[in-house]
Amino acid sequence: MAASFIERMKEKILSNKIDSSLYAKYNVKRGLRNNDESGVLVGLTEIGDVHGYTFDEGEMQPAEGRLLYRSININKIVAGMLQEDRHGFEEVIYLLLFGDLPSKSELDEFNEVLDSHRVLPAGFAEDMIMRAPSQDIMNKLARSVLVSYSYDKNADSIAIDNVLRQCIELIARFPTMAAYGYQAKSHYYDGNSLHIHTPQPGIGTAENLLYLIRDDSKYTKLEAQVLDLSLVLHAEHGGGNNSTFTNHVVTSTHTDTYSSIAAALCSLKGPRHGGANNKGLSMMENIMENVKNWDDDDEVGEYLRKIVNKQAYDKAGLIYGFGHAIYTLSDPRAILLKEKAFELASEKGLEPELNLLVKVEKLAPQILLEEKHSEKRVSANVDFYSGFVYKMLNIPVPLFTPIFAIARVAGWTAHRLEELANGGRIIRPAYRNVSPKKKYIPMAER
């Protein structure tokens, strides 16, 4: 009976479609996008900036991608940390939160503060994670953030010092929450042994994450460097990406920090946002299985055409890991991650697989232009390489998007603090009602 009701009501809902011509009639910016595909300007920020195109006499022109954290080019940040042979994620967190690069003593103090909060509150892991495991780690992570409200004696205050404390605690605890969520899932759903390690002081976010998720807690220096780089590249991406904007919207209501960050997590979970990297990896594994000669441009290109024409892989017609809302000619994050990925591929003996990814990156943009009959320029985005990098790091697929969240919580918290510090208005856009007028009909006459 219930199933029958649901099926009938589903048809009702699907039949109530809005005439698509009305969007143009009322100048509605669907997806908060202008007609030229640029984003509708809805706010101001000093935290992150993303460039992927320019305008020349009103026409959008493709441009090389550029990403800035607090007005510092990400290429400069990455070059600095790699040249000095050190990790950079904690430095980036400091930069995003406070607006300036830290001195050595400031960074050391900040690392000590983060270390002091990496261990979860007493009873949290046992009561809130192990007793309620989830098959989806993003779901478990969001629930863990919301439950953190109950462990905070001053959870609702939006005073900047209190929110900053909450933000730092969440940044420090995200890797532990995600790792324990994965271990619970692996044990209770997959039947594996349960391995719960305690976060270690003095080794930073990337090393702690590898330490927590691996049964033997062992990792190489290069593995930690590559994961740290990935965290740096995912930490922030301007105020307009879906999860950060969600965070702004929820923060503008003056709700608590845990609700705001949980809402951002729920946004990031979606396959149109943070859940895209596993699709890119899955597609590449399919290509590896079906293309015999990985060095043959024609054979690789022909299979990509089959994917675009819905004849191969998942038959959705998409080459995953290509295209971006802002980037056109290049995604700087993909370029930087690819360079470091070659070092890791050499260590793991996976150079042929990575070379195939590079070949697909070279061929796909032109194939998409030809097969889609479109003039829109696309390039490989960071998701195209991050999934393969995580595979080389032996990171389980269920942790791919949580790693994105572990990085991006730095940007979310910075934007929450900025929204509160600037005392903005509650974000309340408008929807125009286009439903025809209806009369009320008494029950007996229906």
ZIZI-V676677 format. One record per run of one state. SS is the DSSP state (h for helix, s for strand, l for the rest). FROM is the first residue (numbers start at 0). TO is the last residue. If there is no record, write none. Layout:
ss=SS from=FROM to=TO
ss=SS from=FROM to=TO
This chain:
ss=l from=0 to=0
ss=h from=1 to=14
ss=l from=15 to=19
ss=h from=20 to=24
ss=l from=25 to=28
ss=h from=29 to=31
ss=s from=32 to=32
ss=l from=33 to=37
ss=s from=38 to=38
ss=l from=39 to=46
ss=s from=47 to=55
ss=l from=56 to=57
ss=s from=58 to=68
ss=l from=69 to=70
ss=s from=71 to=72
ss=h from=73 to=82
ss=l from=83 to=87
ss=h from=88 to=97
ss=l from=98 to=102
ss=h from=103 to=114
ss=l from=115 to=122
ss=h from=123 to=131
ss=l from=132 to=135
ss=h from=136 to=150
ss=l from=151 to=158
ss=h from=159 to=187
ss=l from=188 to=202
ss=h from=203 to=212
ss=l from=213 to=219
ss=h from=220 to=233
ss=l from=234 to=240
ss=h from=241 to=250
ss=l from=251 to=255
ss=h from=256 to=267
ss=l from=268 to=272
ss=h from=273 to=289
ss=l from=290 to=295
ss=h from=296 to=307
ss=l from=308 to=320
ss=s from=321 to=321
ss=l from=322 to=330
ss=h from=331 to=347
ss=l from=348 to=349
ss=h from=350 to=371
ss=l from=372 to=378
ss=s from=379 to=379
ss=l from=380 to=380
ss=h from=381 to=391
ss=l from=392 to=395
ss=h from=396 to=420
ss=l from=421 to=441
ss=h from=442 to=444
ss=l from=445 to=445
